[in-house]
Amino acid sequence: MKAFSNFHPLVLFFYFISVLLLTMFTLHPVLLFFSLLGAVLFASMLETPRAVLVSLGFYVPMFLLIAVTNPLFSHNGVTPLFFMNDNPVTLEAILYGAAAAGMVISVMYWCRCYNTVVTSDKFLYLFGKLIPKLSLILSMALRFVPLFTAQVKKISRIQKTMGLYSSESKVDRLRGGFRVFSAIVTWSLENAVDTAASMRARGYGLPGRSNYSIYRFTPRDGAALGILAVLLGGSLWGMKTKVLEFSYYPRVAALSLTPVVLAGYAVVSALMFLPFLIEVKENLVWNYFRSKI
């Protein structure tokens, strides 16, 4: 169990909503850098090094694809670098595309961390009484993403073990892919029906139904929630007052390094790096006491 996951589900949900909102509604390069780096570092603490490298192998090409797409369609800016089909490719459009790509990848990484930390039982604990049907659907949908991937690999390995579709023929591979897809769709539907029937048999969503929970809101959770609220409030204040504003058109703005702006950077970076710092601190304490045994 990771240290950050031990906080109350309300604290965890509030944190991820905060970082996702800040990331989705800004294109400031410094803020996006903090968000992306914080998400990658936190993901590296939650997953194995191999999983992190595999994810980078997927996200890096996506970053480049999004970054290159914008200057092909947007020709705004006053700094043309070269011409393509008589259309200028400007520095401003390239940097704007890179910022948009960084925003998309950061959001995807934070969602990846969210799926690991905020499990289905935590989500149901938060919203099971408020919106029971919707919370169950969302919980099942989020839970099916890793289950779907694992089941695809399982079915594919079983078929190869049986000697089916193991040749190098493209037609044979395509046929095997369709068969795996058909099996996984059937499995998903059956799993969804079984889950719905099980929850209905337990009286889920009925008025007056009691719920047992292992989660308790402690003073530690209250302190964490207060710190998160202060950091989020400071970040939103900096964005609302345009202290943390950055423009790409018609000319790329210069990065401001005034004391107020640096303070805004410090607040945002503290929010983005908070889970990673908690994990590092917990690992150091664990290794220290383990060495004393």
Buried (B, 14 or more C-beta within 10 A) or exposed (E): EBBBBEBBBBBBBBBBEBBBEBBEEBBBBBBBBBBBBBBBBBBBBBBEEEEBEEBBEEBEEEBEEBBBEBBEEBBBBEBBBEEEEEEBBBBBBBBBBBBBBBBBBBBBBBBBBBBBBBBBBBBBBBBBEEEBEEBBEBBBEBBBEEBBEEBBEBBBEEBEEEEBBEEEEEEEEEEBEEBBEEBBEEBBEEBBEEBBEEBEEEEBBEEEEEEEEEBEEEEEBEEBBEBBEEBBEBBBEBBEEEBBBBEBBEEBEEEBEEEEBEEBBEBBBBBBBBBBBBBBEBEEEEEEEEEEE
